[in-house]
Structure formats: structure tokens, C-alpha cells
Amino acid sequence: MALNLSPEQASTLLENLERYIKDPNDRLVLEAFLRLGGRTHEMVTLTEDCIHVSSKRAVCEITAVKGSLDHPVPLPPDFAHQLRRYLRTYEWLGGHQSDADLIESRKVSLRKLYAKYKRRLRMPQGSSLHSLRSAFAAFLYSGSKDILFLKDHLGHKNISSTMAYVRKIEMSLRHNDVLNAFKRRRAS
């Protein structure tokens, strides 16, 4: 599993994407990883038909890969509209699962995109594109502490896969608690 971010780092990353990335298309692609929590293969096979928008809510249907389950991920409607427009226009994301060469080419392009912005995003050394999935997990879990909710939103068939994320997130939360206690003690 990729290097985990703390829930605070995940939240800060999402909030500050605009400051770190000036190209709106690049920003949208990386924001999609953070908001959808998809695996790279799931992201390169997204199409505009996967996104359903009503007047009050929006959902992206992530198609199963790698022993996972199809699963819906709620999105803010304004972001869903932007992503649909992007998927209609550009080729970074949005392909057919049967074209293996095209999928692999898009995965390589996405990894290069992440590498281009990794330092600007202040991602820890050793992080990868999959770290954005871990950031999504950290953000969801820290808000709910609900393991089954997290399992469903990550599309895991097996709870043991979800527990690997939970253990890392809990360890990160404890580490931050210790650091904050130390900082308070030094300040007093």
C-alpha cells in the first residue's frame, strides 16, 4: 500500500490544490483522484456516463477492477459537472476497459502528471499516485470512524483490505496526537 497521509494532510491537500497547481486540467485530474479515491486503473476507465448529476446531488459509479466491487462515490455537483465536461473533452481519463495498450499508456501519463506536481503538493518522499487514494481513505475514515462505510467507498470485497488502511490511518492519528501534546508541552 502507498504511503499514507494524515487526515489533516489529506484535507489540506484538497483545499490547496488551486494554490499548488495552476493548470486547471491537471488540477481537475488530481482532484478527481482525491475526491473519488479510485485506483489508477479505475480512473483511466472513467467515462462521462459514470457520473450522474441531479439538482441536489451527484454520484460517480466506479467500475470494479482487481477483485473489487462496483461502488458509487458521492461528489459535489459542481465538481461532477466539471469532471463530466473534462471526460467529454480530454483523453487523460475515460477509456474502455478492453483496450489494454491505451489503458497502460494513460496510467503512465497519470504517473508522470503526479511526478510533475509531487514536490509542489508537498507530498512526502516515497509517495505515489496511489497515495491520493490513501488520502481519500484518511479523509473519509477520520470523519466517520466507520470501517464498513470506508470499505464500501473504497470498493473492497474483503474487509482485511480496508483494515490495512484503517491501521495506517489510526497510527497516523496517534502519531499526530503525540506530536501535538509535545508541542503544547513545549509551549507552556
Secondary structure, DSSP 8 states (H G I E B T S, - for coil): ------HHHHHHHHHTHHHH---HHHHHHHHHHHHH---HHHHHT--GGGEEE-SS-EEEEE---TTB--EEEEE-HHHHHHHHHHHHH-SSS---TT-HHHHHHHHHHHHHHHHHHTTTTT--TT--THHHHHHHHHHHHHHH--HHHHHHHHTBSSHHHHHHHHHHHHHHHHHHHHHHHHHHHHH-
